[in-house]
Amino acid sequence: MVDTQSVAGDQLKAIIERVERLEEEKKALADDIKDVYAEAKANGFDTKILRKIISLRRQDRDERMEEEAILELYKQALGMV
C-alpha cells in the first residue's frame, strides 16, 4: 500500500521547487532586461519611448490602430491638436 501523505508531500515539494526555480529565472531575466535598458540609455535612447514601442509591438495591428484612433479623438476633444 502506498502512503498517500508521502506521495502528496513529494509532489508538493517538487511543485514548490519548480516554482522557486522559475522565480529565480524570472528575476534573472528582469535583471537582464534592466541591463539592456541601461545600455540603451547610455547610447542616448529614451527608455520611456522604447518601453512604449515594445508595448505597441505586442498589440496586433487592428488593436493598435483602434487605440491610436481613440487617442486622437480624445486629443481633439480636449483641443490638444
C-alpha positions, 0 to 999 in steps of 0.5 A, a space after each residue: 500500500 502506498 502512503 498517500 501523505 508521502 506521495 502528496 508531500 513529494 509532489 508538493 515539494 517538487 511543485 514548490 521547487 519548480 516554482 522557486 526555480 522559475 522565480 529565480 529565472 524570472 528575476 534573472 531575466 528582469 535583471 537582464 532586461 534592466 541591463 539592456 535598458 541601461 545600455 540603451 540609455 547610455 547610447 542616448 535612447 529614451 527608455 520611456 519611448 522604447 518601453 512604449 514601442 515594445 508595448 505597441 509591438 505586442 498589440 496586433 495591428 487592428 488593436 493598435 490602430 483602434 487605440 491610436 484612433 481613440 487617442 486622437 479623438 480624445 486629443 481633439 476633444 480636449 483641443 490638444 491638436 
